[in-house]
Amino acid sequence: MDRRNFRNWKDYLSTKYKLAKKDQEGNPVRIREIHWLNFGWGEDSDGQMVQHPDEVWFRNSFAINEPWKKVRVTTSANLVASQPSILYESPIPLNPNKVKDLQKNGQKPHPRPRTRVLYEFKIFRCNRGLRR
């Protein structure tokens, strides 16, 4: 991996998604009371399958006859077809103690010979169908 692979997804997606504090009826959304979530597709009150990509539907009980409460999770801002910015423009400096530990660990054979034998024996047994 390269530092160019690390993107600033938090800022990029925060322009599109928001934490909803109230449902569409104006009632506060109490996340700890939610028992059932529905994302993307769900049955509406008529029993028809409906796509709802910008909403999360939820129920505060496990009763299937309870009507869905709906929360809009997207903002009106549209994302431009681009990639998020690169998170790290330059190398991240490591703590000198961390560097010393890494260099010390790099000198050791991994895994240690005794551990390696046990590991290879377990792999051999698993490949033969002998568990444990």
Secondary structure as GFF3:
##gff-version 3
##sequence-region A 1 132
A	DSSP	three_ten_helix	3	5	.	.	.	ID=ss1
A	DSSP	alpha_helix	9	14	.	.	.	ID=ss2
A	DSSP	three_ten_helix	31	33	.	.	.	ID=ss3
A	DSSP	beta_strand	36	43	.	.	.	ID=ss4
A	DSSP	beta_strand	49	59	.	.	.	ID=ss5
A	DSSP	beta_strand	69	72	.	.	.	ID=ss6
A	DSSP	alpha_helix	96	106	.	.	.	ID=ss7
A	DSSP	alpha_helix	113	127	.	.	.	ID=ss8
###
